[in-house]
Structure formats: structure tokens, C-alpha cells
Amino acid sequence: MRNKEVKDMTSEELVAKLAELKSELFNLRFRQASGQLESPISIRTCKRDIARVNTEIRARELKA
């Protein structure tokens, strides 16, 4: 996910995407603990996507 994609989303879409990403991160951590995770980099990218979404949500809160 790129910054441009995040900026183009509405606030409701951002909140929904944040919930989806947090759920995905939980699943990735669970798979890592059980030894079924193929790519540990996917955890890092998921965390960064969560940070991007949180940053955009906060920027919109400050702008309003």
C-alpha cells in the first residue's frame, strides 16, 4: 500500500482498512508463533501499512 492510496481513501475506508490490517497482523503473528509463516517480512510490511493509515487518520483529525 502506498501513501497515495491511503490519501485517496475516505475516513470510513481508513478505519475499516485499519481494522483489517490489525486482524491481518494478528494472524501473521499467530502463524509465526506456530512456525507456519513463510516470509517474516510480511509482518514488517503490515506494521508499516498500519502506521501509514494511523498517520493519515491523525493528520485528518488535526486538519478538521
N, C-alpha and C positions, 0 to 999 in steps of 0.2 A: 504494500500500500504506500502510495506516495503522498506528499504533502498536498499536492494539487487535488488529489482525490478526496482528501479529508476536508479541505476548504470548500469543495463543491457540495458537500453533504449538508442537509438541513440539521437543525439541532436535535430533532427527534431521531433522525437517522444516526447521528453521532452517539446518542445514548443507547440505541439498540445495538450499534456496532461495538460499543464498549462492553456491553453485557455479553455479546457473542465472543469477543476476544478473551474476556476473563474466563469464560467457560472453556474455551479452547486451551488457554494456559493451564487450567486445572487438569484437563485431560492429558496434556503433554507431560506435566509433572507426574501424573499418575503412571503414565506409560514409562517414563524414565525410571521411576522407583521400582517398577516391576521388570525392568530390563528389556522392554519391547520397543524402545524409542530408537529409530534408525538414525536420525540426524539431530544431534544436540543443538545445532544452530537454529533449529526451528523454535526453540524456547526463547532464544535471544531476539529473533525477529518478531515474535509475538509480543514480547515485552516492549519492544520499540514501537510497535503499532499501537499498543495501549498508551504509551507515553505521548505519541502523536495526537491521538484522539483526546486525551486528557488536556493536552496543551491547547488544542483548538477550542474545547469546551470552556476552559478557563479564560481564554482570550475573548471569547464572545460574551462571557459574563462581565468582564471588565469593560468591554465596549458599550454594553447596554446600560 
